[in-house]
Amino acid sequence: MNAGTELLLAGPRGRRLCLEVAMELNQEVSRAVFRLGYELDPGKGTSTVLFGLETPGTDNDGGTHSAAAGSPEHLAAALRTLDLSGVEDEMIQPALERAVGTARYWQPPDGEDVLAALPVIREGLIPLAARVTAMPAMQRSEEPRRVEQWAIDWRGPDDPAPLDRNPQQRLEQWGRAVRADEIRWRAHGYALDSKVSGDWWSVPPGLPGTVSRIPAALNLIEDPLGWEDATTIPVRGTGSTYEVRTGDDWTALCRTFPLEVTASRRNDWFQVTGRDGRWVIPDWERVAGEWDAVHLTPAGYLSSAGRALHLDDDRASVIAGWDPDRTIWLTDALRETDSPRQHWHRQTGGDAWTLVHTGEVY
């Protein structure tokens, strides 16, 4: 297994992307993933209920399904023998959207994520993952931050707002809040199995964020709030950028600028990773003293988001609540350009965004 394939399959979101491509390639595999994922889902029978499918192993006429439907081992065999000639570059974006849309850091992974993490399934995905990493879209996923980018404001054209120019103040407010929150959680001493949930994200909310590609980035949002309008703002960013291409880049940042968040993150991140121990995130106020921006590449997201990244024998961290290819700005090094803003809209429940002033659908 080459390094790119190994990295892609190391991360929950990378494995989910591969599983989504496999389901697109083969309907029997898709049905098997659906059934097996349901059986492995922690909400089986409660928050997740199966409707409209026949008894596993038989079809509606009493016949037998393909071997893919029977067990994880059968599915893995089917994955290894997929016809990979049908893998196309156009499959990567929708598969990435589904991988991002199913990320959750405040409760256990869903059944499909659990399925993809099984060693036998992970091994079965190796040929497909090798093919996926060779696609042009995946090659672009390793690119560093572009100078010319877009900021997204989730409001329509009738509610314009200037670009945020004061990230330092937000960082100071965040720093005070996260330290106070840690003290409160430590004082409460919640049990590990407590149903109480706290903050689960790794980056300060509200900082200016930019992306490279529009409208693709509009559907690459973790835990979205169902926005139907977006204003995209053309920007130019200068200064130094720290690139997070792998989990090692993230852990290096955490080691250099550690901020302990064990008490406030313990319950949520245990649910996500199964690990109980000390948790650390970067102290973003201190990071801002050395870097103007930090960019999470799509490749870094797919390999590392949502898993325990070990700093040492005692401490670990999680990349959570950070969308792929998003740059967060820590200093006032971002400027709106003279190019016009764009206003996008989508129908309720839809995925396709329309550029409002032309009516063109992307």
N, C-alpha and C positions, 0 to 999 in steps of 0.2 A: 504494500500500500504506500503510495507516494505521500509526501508531506501535506499537499493541499487536500487530498482526500481524507487523510487522518484528521486534519484540523476541522474540516467540514463536519465529520461524523462525531467529533468530540463534543460539540455543542448541541443542546436540546433544540435550538431553532434551526441549526443546520440539518440535523436528522429529520426534523419535521418537514423542511423544504424538500428533502429527497423523497420522503414518504408521499408528499403531495404530488410530486412529479410522477412517481410510480403509479399512483392512483389514476392520474390522468392518462397514463399509457395503456392501462389494462383494467377493464371493468371487473374482472374476477378478483384481481388484487384489491380494487377499490371496495368491493363488497366484503372481502375478507378483513380488510383493515377496519371497516365500519363495525363488523361483528366483534372482532377480537378487541378493538378499542373499547367497545361498550362493556365487554366482560371485565376489562381491566380498569374501568373508570371508577374513581373513588366515590362518585355520586350515583353509581348504578342503582336503578330502582327508585331513587329519590329525586335528585336534581337532574338526573339523566334517565330518560325512559325510552325504551325501544318500541316503535310502532311500525306496523306495515311490512315487516319482514317475516319470511317463513322461518321455520325451525332450522337452526344451523345444521348444515350437512345435507339438506334436501332442498329441492326446488318445489314449486307450487304443484307439480304433477307427481311428486313422490320420488323423482329421480335424484341422482347424486350430483352435488356441485363438484367443481374442480378441486384438486388437492389443496389449492391456496386457502380454501375456506376452513380447513379442519383445525389447525393448531398453529402456534407461532413457527414451529419447525416446517410445516407445510408452506406457510406463507414465505418463510425465508428461502425455501427451495424455489418457489415461484419468482421471487425477486431476483435470484441469481440467474434465472433463465429468461428474463425480460428481453424483448427485442428493443435494443437501445438505439436502433436506427431512427426511431420515431422521436427521439429527444431533440427538441428545437429550442432555439434561443428565446422564442416568444413564450415558452412555458415558464421561464424563470421568474418573471415579474409576478404573475398571479400566484405562483407557488410561494414566493417570498411574502406576498400580502397575506396569504393564509397562515404562514408560519408566524408572522408578526401578530396577526389578529388573535391567535390562540395562546399567546404568551400571557402568563398570569403568575404573579409573585406574592400573592396574598392567600393562596390556598394550594393544595397539592396539584401537580400536573394532571391534565386530562388523560383519558384512556389512550388516545393515539400517541401522545408523548411518552407515556409509560411503555406502550408497545414498541416504539422506535428505540427506546433505551435498552430493551432486552438484548443481551449479547448476541443471540442467534439472529435477531433482526438486524442489528447493527452490522454484523458480518455479511448478511445477505444483501445489504445496501451498498457494499463496497464497489461492485462494478458500476452501478448507477451513479454513485457519488463521483467516481473517477470521470465518468462521462460529463456529469454536470459541471465539475470544476473546469473542464476544457471549453465550456461555452463562453462566447464573447461577453455576455452579461456578467458572468462570474469573474472573468478577467478584469472587468471594470470595477468590480467590488473591492479591489485592493488599492484603488487610486487614492492619493492624498487629497486633502481639502483643496478645492478650487478657489481661486481669488474671487471670481465672479460667482455669486450664489443667489439664493432666494431666502428671504424670511417669510414665514407664514403667519398671517393674522386671521384667526377663525371668525371673522366678521365680514359682512357684505359691504358693497360700495357705498351704502348710505351711512356707514358708521366708520369713517376713516380715522386713523390714529397715527401719530408720528412713530418712527422707529425708536425703541427704547435705547436711551443713551446713558443709563446709569446702572450698569451691572454691579459696580462696587457696593452701592448702597444695598442692593438686593442680597449680595453675598454677606454683608455684615449682619443684616436681619436674619438671614438663614443660619449663620454661624451661632448667633445668640439663641435662636429657636431650637436648633438641633441639640445644643449642649443642655439647655434647660429640659428638653424632652427626655434626654438620656437620664438625667437626674431623677425626673418624675417616674420613669419606668423602673429604674433601679430601686427606688423607694417602695414601689408597689410590690415588687418581687413576684410577678405573675408566674404561675407554673408553666412548664413547657407545653403542656397540652391545653393551655387556656385557649378559649375561643376568641379572646380579645385580640384584635388586629391593630397594628400601629402603622407608622410610615414604612414603606417597603422600597422606595426608590433610592437610587444611588447618587443622583445629581440634584442640585437645588432647583426647585420649580421656579418658573418665571424668568429665568435668564434668557437673553436673546439667543435664539437658535436659528441656524441656517441649514439649507439643504442644496444639493447640486442639481437635481432634476425635478422639473415640474412638467406635468401633473403627477408623475410617478410617486413622488414623496407624499402626496395627499392621502394615499391609501396605505402608508407604511407608518402607522401611528399605534403604539402600544396603548391599550386601555382607552380607546377613543370615546368621545362623548357624543357621537352621532351628529357632528356638525354637517350642515348642508350648504354653508357658504364659506368661502375662503378668499382672502385677498393675499396675493403673492407679491412681495416687495423685492425688486432687484437691488442687490447690495454688493459692495466690494469690501472685503476684509483684508486688513494688513496685520503685520506683527507675527509673532512666533506661535506656531501651532504644534501641540503634542498629539501625535498620531497613535491611536489605539488600534493596532492591526491584529493583535493576538491577546490572549489572556495574560501573557508575560508582560506586555506593555502596561496593562492595567495594574497588575500586582506591583510592578516597579513604582508606579505612581503612588500606590497605597503605602509602600514601604518608605518612600521619601517624605510623604506628607500624610502620616496616619492620623485618622480620627476615629476613635472607638465608638461603635454604635450597637454594642452587644445587647444591651437591655431593650432598646427600642425596636431592633430588627429580629431578635431571637425567635419569637413565635412564628413570624411570617416566613423567614428564610429557612427555618427548619422544615416547614411544610413543603417548601419548594425543593430543597436539596437533600433533606434527610440528615443534615449535619447539625450537631449541637456543639457549640464552642464559641470562642471570641470572634466578633465580626468587626471589620474595619472598612471604612470608605475613605476616599481622599478628603483632606481638609482643603476645601476649594478656596477658602480665603488665602491660604498659604500658596496653593498652586498658582493663584493669580499674581503672586509676586515674581513668578518665573516665566509663566506662559500667558499669552493673550487669549488663546482658545484651545479647546481640546476636541478632536474629531474622532468619532467612532466609525470606522469603515464598515461597510456591509459585511466584509469578510470577518472582521473582528467581532461584529455582532453575532454572526451565524456560528462562529466557533466558541464563543465565550459567554454570551448573555444567558443568564438564568441558571448557571451552575456555580458550585463552590470553587473559587479560585484561591489556592492556598498560598499564603505569604510565607509561612513557616509551619512548624509543628503545632503551633498554638492558635494562629490567626488565619482567617480567610476573608474573602470578600465576594460580593455578587454584583454584576452589572445588571441593573434593573431599572425599568422606566426610561430607557434611553433608546430612541429609534435608530435604525441603521442609517448611516451616512449623515447623521445630524452632528453639526458642530455647535458646541455651546461656547458662548463668548463671556470671558471673565473680566475683560477690560474694555474701555471705550475705544475699540479699534475697528468698529464696523460703521460703514456709511451707506446711506441710500444713494443710488446712482440717479442719473438723469433719465434713465429709461422709464417708460410708463409702468405703473402697477397693473396687475392683471386681477380680474375678478372672476371667480369660479363658483359654479353652483351644481348641485346634484339633487336628484329627486329623492324623496323620503325612502329610505331602505335600499337605495341604489348604490352602485359602485362607480359608475361612469361620471366623470366631472365634465361639465360644459364650460368652455370659455365664453363668458356671458356676452362680451361685446361682438363676437363673431357668430355665436351659436354653434360652434364646432364642437363635436363630442370626441373626447379622447378616451 
